[in-house]
Amino acid sequence: MTNQNLGKAPYRRIATEEAFAPPEMIDIYRRMTTGKTLDDPGFNTMWGFYLSGTSERARFIIDGLEDMESQRLRHMDAAGIDMQILSLTSPGVQVMDKADAVSFARYSNDWLAEAVARHPSRLAGLAAVAPQDPAAAAKEIHRGVTELGLKGVIINSHTHGEYLSDPKFWEIFEAAEALDVPIYLHPMTPPKNMIEPMLDCGLDGAIFGFGVETGMHALRIITAGVFDRFPKLQMILGHMGEALPFWMFRLDYMHAATVRSKRYASMQPLERKPSDYLKENFYITNSGMAWEPAVKFTQEQIGEDRVMYAMDYPYQYDPAEVTALDNMNISDQAKKKFFETNATRLFKLD
């Protein structure tokens, strides 16, 4: 049931980038940040704040991540959200060593599947994997989808500064394409060799750094030829596509010019333009971007069938944003696609 204060809508509101964390993972992060066991200033700064801070925002986020029952459902009802697609919060297992990451990804997926089973009409989930071990990640995608009923894969951008554009990770793409499930490429803090100029002025997180780093990761995947090798693979970008839809003209022009120049051995010809891959191999969510002009532009350029609603709970929770998006000046058909049917189709929801 949606909150009556928001009115009855002729669609279900499905929020597609919503985070959770088992308490055990929060404990792992607390030990890692307290002991500074990871040489990653972005992780240590962000999670050090959330876990040691006493601010209202820090407490709200930790409580929201861990709760899969009354509080989460109550917040969903208050915002008129009918279903959440849940992902293990960034950076997930990708800051752990290989053995721990593989083990905890399995644990987290089991924990998530149990929560979904308790609330099947309200929750669905994406499988966490450990890119540190691509073969194990591919196996966990298969287990998560075929045994646990999870609806796709969550990967929180880089893994110890390494990117999925490296062919050593491509077993992950192969597994997702074979099972016809999407990979959500979600942000994490930029790696050590990228973050310092942003960290110095407070621009390292969701305000800017997340989008820059994740947008670059998506472009690395495109320009590496991943979608020429796996043409049916579908990926998801949040936060209005990490700005890439707004750069398509320049991306196409400069990619072609760079290929012709033969300046970089890594920049080889592709079968299609970069914008074609964005339009045919990516879905875009508006997580954190409850802004009608951006939603409408992306629908016009990427396609109404490829833009989905997301709230970014608990990192961004404002029920008024739902009302604003309900009131967008777009067709009823486009609005239903945005809130419901695109997600239903992509995630194969019952």
C-alpha positions in Angstrom: 0.0 0.0 0.0 1.3 3.5 -0.9 0.9 6.4 1.5 -2.4 8.0 1.0 -0.9 11.5 1.4 0.8 11.0 -2.0 -2.4 9.9 -3.6 -3.2 6.8 -5.6 -1.0 6.4 -8.6 -1.8 4.4 -11.7 1.5 2.6 -11.4 3.7 1.0 -8.8 6.6 3.1 -7.7 9.7 0.8 -7.9 12.9 2.3 -6.5 15.8 0.6 -8.2 19.0 1.8 -6.3 18.3 1.2 -2.6 21.1 0.1 -0.3 21.4 -2.3 2.6 24.2 -3.8 4.7 24.3 -6.8 7.1 25.4 -5.7 10.5 28.4 -7.9 10.2 29.7 -5.9 7.2 29.3 -2.7 9.2 31.4 -4.3 11.9 34.1 -5.2 9.3 34.1 -1.6 8.1 34.4 -0.3 11.7 37.4 -2.5 12.3 39.0 -1.5 9.0 38.6 2.3 9.5 39.6 2.2 13.2 42.7 0.2 12.4 43.4 2.0 9.0 44.1 -1.4 7.6 43.3 -0.3 4.0 45.4 2.3 2.2 42.4 4.0 0.7 41.7 7.6 1.8 38.3 7.7 0.3 37.0 4.6 2.1 38.6 5.6 5.4 37.3 9.2 5.3 33.7 8.3 4.2 33.2 5.3 6.4 35.2 6.8 9.3 32.6 9.6 9.2 29.5 7.4 9.1 30.8 5.0 11.8 32.3 7.4 14.3 30.1 10.5 13.6 27.3 11.4 15.8 25.4 13.5 13.3 21.8 12.9 12.5 22.7 12.0 8.9 25.3 9.4 10.0 23.0 7.7 12.4 20.1 7.7 9.9 22.2 6.0 7.2 23.6 3.3 9.4 20.2 2.5 10.9 18.7 2.5 7.4 21.3 0.2 5.9 20.9 -2.5 8.6 17.1 -2.4 9.0 15.2 -4.7 6.5 11.9 -4.7 8.5 9.7 -2.2 10.1 11.7 1.0 9.7 12.5 0.4 6.0 9.0 -0.6 5.2 7.6 2.4 7.2 9.9 4.8 5.3 8.8 3.2 2.0 5.2 3.7 2.9 5.7 7.3 3.9 7.3 8.0 0.5 4.8 6.0 -1.5 7.4 3.4 -2.6 5.8 0.0 -3.4 9.1 -1.9 -4.0 12.8 -1.5 -3.5 15.5 -3.2 -5.6 18.2 -3.7 -3.0 22.0 -3.6 -3.4 24.8 -4.2 -0.9 26.0 -0.8 -0.1 29.1 0.6 -1.6 31.9 -0.4 -1.5 30.5 -3.8 -0.6 33.1 -6.6 -0.5 35.4 -4.8 -3.0 37.6 -3.3 -0.3 38.2 -6.7 1.3 41.0 -9.2 0.5 40.1 -11.9 -2.1 39.1 -14.8 0.3 37.1 -12.6 2.6 35.4 -10.9 -0.3 34.3 -14.2 -1.9 33.0 -15.5 1.4 31.2 -12.4 2.5 29.5 -11.9 -0.9 27.9 -15.4 -0.5 26.9 -14.5 3.1 25.4 -11.2 2.0 23.4 -12.7 -0.8 22.0 -15.3 1.5 21.1 -12.6 4.0 19.4 -10.5 1.3 17.5 -13.5 -0.1 16.1 -14.2 3.3 14.9 -10.7 3.7 13.3 -10.7 0.2 11.6 -14.0 1.1 10.0 -12.3 4.2 8.7 -9.4 2.1 8.4 -10.7 -1.5 6.0 -8.0 -2.6 8.1 -5.2 -1.3 11.7 -6.2 -1.8 13.9 -7.7 -4.5 17.7 -7.7 -4.8 20.9 -7.8 -6.8 23.7 -10.2 -6.1 27.0 -8.9 -4.7 30.1 -10.4 -6.1 33.9 -10.2 -5.5 35.6 -9.0 -8.7 38.9 -9.9 -6.9 38.2 -13.5 -8.1 36.4 -13.2 -11.4 35.8 -17.0 -11.7 34.2 -17.1 -8.2 32.2 -13.9 -9.1 30.8 -15.6 -12.2 29.8 -18.7 -10.1 28.1 -16.4 -7.5 26.1 -14.6 -10.2 24.8 -18.0 -11.3 24.0 -19.1 -7.7 22.5 -15.8 -6.9 20.2 -15.7 -9.9 19.3 -19.4 -10.3 19.2 -20.5 -6.6 18.4 -17.4 -4.6 16.1 -15.6 -7.1 18.2 -12.4 -7.2 17.5 -10.1 -10.2 20.9 -8.9 -11.3 24.4 -8.0 -10.1 25.8 -5.0 -8.2 29.4 -3.9 -8.7 30.6 -0.8 -6.9 32.9 0.6 -9.5 36.6 0.0 -9.1 38.2 -2.8 -7.0 41.4 -1.7 -5.3 41.9 0.7 -8.2 41.3 -1.9 -11.0 38.5 -1.6 -13.6 36.3 -4.0 -15.3 37.7 -2.9 -18.7 40.6 -5.2 -18.0 39.8 -8.5 -19.8 40.7 -10.5 -16.7 37.3 -9.5 -15.3 35.3 -10.4 -18.4 34.0 -13.7 -17.0 31.7 -11.5 -14.9 30.2 -10.0 -18.1 29.9 -13.4 -19.7 28.0 -14.8 -16.8 25.6 -11.9 -16.6 24.9 -11.9 -20.4 24.4 -15.7 -20.3 21.7 -15.4 -17.6 20.2 -12.2 -19.1 20.5 -10.2 -16.0 21.8 -6.6 -15.7 24.9 -5.3 -13.9 24.4 -2.2 -11.9 27.6 -0.2 -11.9 27.4 1.8 -8.7 29.8 4.5 -7.5 32.4 4.2 -4.7 34.9 6.7 -3.6 37.6 7.4 -6.2 40.9 5.4 -5.8 43.9 6.9 -4.1 45.6 8.1 -7.3 42.5 10.1 -8.3 40.9 11.3 -5.1 43.3 13.8 -3.5 42.3 17.0 -5.4 38.7 16.2 -4.7 39.2 15.3 -1.1 41.1 18.5 -0.4 37.9 20.5 -1.1 35.2 18.1 -0.1 34.2 17.1 -3.7 35.2 13.4 -3.4 31.7 11.9 -2.6 28.3 12.0 -4.0 28.5 15.7 -4.8 30.9 15.1 -7.6 33.7 12.5 -7.2 31.4 9.5 -7.3 29.9 10.5 -10.7 33.3 11.4 -12.2 34.9 8.1 -11.2 31.9 5.9 -12.2 31.3 7.7 -15.4 34.9 7.1 -16.3 34.6 3.4 -15.5 31.6 3.1 -17.8 33.5 4.8 -20.6 36.5 2.5 -20.0 34.1 -0.5 -20.4 32.6 1.0 -23.6 35.9 1.9 -25.2 37.5 -1.4 -24.3 35.0 -3.1 -26.6 33.1 -5.0 -23.9 29.8 -4.6 -25.7 31.3 -5.7 -29.0 32.3 -8.9 -27.2 29.0 -9.2 -25.2 26.4 -7.4 -27.4 23.4 -8.5 -25.3 24.9 -7.4 -22.0 22.9 -4.8 -20.1 24.3 -2.4 -17.5 22.7 0.2 -15.3 24.1 3.6 -14.3 22.5 5.7 -11.6 22.5 9.4 -10.9 21.1 10.3 -14.3 23.8 8.1 -16.0 26.7 9.8 -14.1 26.3 12.7 -16.6 27.2 10.6 -19.7 23.9 11.2 -21.5 24.7 14.9 -21.5 28.2 14.3 -23.0 27.1 12.0 -25.9 27.8 14.4 -28.7 31.3 15.2 -27.5 32.0 11.5 -26.7 31.2 10.4 -30.2 33.2 13.2 -31.8 36.3 12.9 -29.7 36.3 9.1 -29.7 36.3 9.1 -33.5 39.0 11.8 -33.6 41.2 9.9 -31.1 40.9 6.6 -32.9 41.9 8.4 -36.2 44.9 10.0 -34.4 46.2 6.6 -33.3 47.5 8.4 -30.2 46.6 5.6 -27.8 47.1 1.9 -28.3 44.2 1.3 -25.9 41.8 3.4 -28.1 40.8 1.1 -30.9 37.9 1.3 -33.4 34.5 0.1 -32.1 31.6 -1.4 -34.0 29.3 1.5 -33.0 29.6 5.0 -31.6 29.9 5.4 -27.8 26.4 6.9 -27.7 25.0 3.8 -29.4 26.2 1.7 -26.5 24.7 4.1 -24.0 21.3 3.8 -25.8 21.4 0.1 -26.4 23.4 -1.5 -23.5 22.6 0.8 -20.6 19.6 1.6 -18.4 19.7 4.9 -16.5 18.2 5.6 -13.1 17.6 9.0 -11.6 18.9 8.1 -8.2 19.7 11.2 -6.3 18.5 13.4 -9.2 14.8 14.2 -8.6 14.9 16.8 -11.3 12.4 16.9 -14.1 14.5 18.5 -16.8 17.2 15.9 -16.4 14.8 13.0 -16.5 13.0 14.4 -19.6 16.3 15.0 -21.4 17.5 11.5 -20.7 14.2 10.0 -21.7 14.4 11.9 -25.0 18.0 11.0 -25.7 18.4 7.5 -24.3 14.8 6.4 -24.7 11.7 6.2 -22.5 12.2 2.4 -22.2 15.6 2.9 -20.5 15.1 5.4 -17.8 14.0 4.2 -14.3 13.1 5.7 -11.0 15.4 5.3 -7.9 15.5 7.1 -4.6 19.0 6.2 -3.3 17.7 5.2 0.2 19.0 5.7 2.9 21.6 8.1 1.6 18.9 10.3 0.1 15.4 10.1 1.6 12.9 12.9 0.8 9.3 11.8 0.2 8.7 15.2 -1.4 10.9 14.2 -4.3 8.4 11.4 -5.1 5.6 13.9 -5.3 7.6 16.1 -7.6 8.4 13.3 -10.0 4.7 12.2 -9.9 3.9 15.6 -11.1 6.4 15.7 -14.0 5.0 17.1 -17.3 5.4 13.9 -19.3 2.9 11.5 -20.8 1.1 9.0 -18.5 2.7 6.2 -20.6 6.2 7.6 -20.1 5.6 8.1 -16.4 4.4 4.5 -15.9 7.5 3.3 -17.7 9.7 5.4 -15.5 8.2 4.3 -12.2 7.2 0.7 -13.0 7.3 -1.1 -16.3 10.9 -0.6 -17.2 12.0 -2.0 -13.9 9.5 -4.8 -14.1 10.8 -5.9 -17.5 14.5 -5.5 -16.8 14.5 -7.3 -13.5 11.8 -9.8 -14.5 9.6 -9.0 -11.5 6.4 -11.0 -11.0 
